[in-house]
């Protein structure tokens, strides 16, 4: 099975989904055309926030395997001061 036969779906928290929608931030297809699958612990940067893959769940949509990636809550950019 080729990587193209796998559909990868990102699962954001409700708050992060709302932030993406409000900010009109497109989510890139990170693994499109790549042969290396994502693993737990990988970090993604979307719209200046960082998300960590917390869990991977394999499903099947009736035609192809689906890899659903559950992401951590988005963290602000690294120059943010926490105090």
C-alpha positions in Angstrom: 0.0 0.0 0.0 1.3 3.4 -1.0 1.3 6.4 1.3 -1.2 8.0 -1.1 -3.7 5.3 -0.2 -3.8 6.5 3.4 -5.9 9.5 4.3 -4.5 11.5 7.2 -7.0 13.5 9.3 -5.9 16.0 12.0 -8.1 16.2 15.1 -7.8 19.6 16.8 -9.3 20.6 20.2 -12.6 22.5 20.0 -10.8 25.8 21.0 -8.2 25.3 18.4 -10.8 24.5 15.7 -12.5 27.8 16.6 -9.2 29.7 16.4 -8.4 28.2 13.0 -11.9 29.1 11.7 -11.9 32.6 13.2 -8.4 33.4 11.9 -9.1 31.7 8.4 -5.9 29.8 8.8 -5.5 27.0 6.2 -4.2 23.7 7.5 -1.6 22.3 5.1 -1.6 18.7 4.0 1.7 18.0 5.8 2.2 14.4 4.6 0.9 14.7 1.0 3.3 12.9 -1.2 5.7 11.9 1.6 6.6 8.3 2.4 7.3 8.9 6.1 4.2 8.6 8.2 3.6 10.8 11.3 4.3 9.4 14.7 3.3 10.4 18.3 5.5 13.2 19.5 5.9 14.9 16.1 5.4 18.7 16.2 3.3 20.6 13.7 3.4 24.4 13.2 0.1 26.0 12.0 -0.5 29.7 12.0 2.4 30.3 14.4 1.2 27.8 16.9 2.8 24.5 17.7 0.8 21.2 18.1 2.1 17.8 19.2 0.7 14.6 18.0 -0.6 12.9 21.1 -2.2 9.8 19.7 -2.7 8.0 16.4 -5.9 6.0 15.6 -6.3 3.8 12.6 -9.8 3.6 11.0 -11.2 2.6 7.7 -13.7 4.7 5.7 -14.9 1.8 3.5 -12.4 2.5 0.8 -9.1 3.5 2.3 -7.4 3.4 5.7 -7.7 6.6 7.7 -5.0 7.7 10.1 -6.6 10.1 12.6 -4.0 12.2 14.5 -5.1 13.7 17.9 -3.2 16.9 18.6 -2.4 18.7 21.8 -3.7 22.2 22.4 -1.9 24.8 20.4 0.9 26.6 22.1 1.7 30.2 21.3 4.9 31.2 19.4 8.2 30.5 21.1 8.8 34.2 21.8 5.7 34.4 24.1 6.6 35.3 27.7 5.0 33.1 30.3 5.1 34.7 33.7 
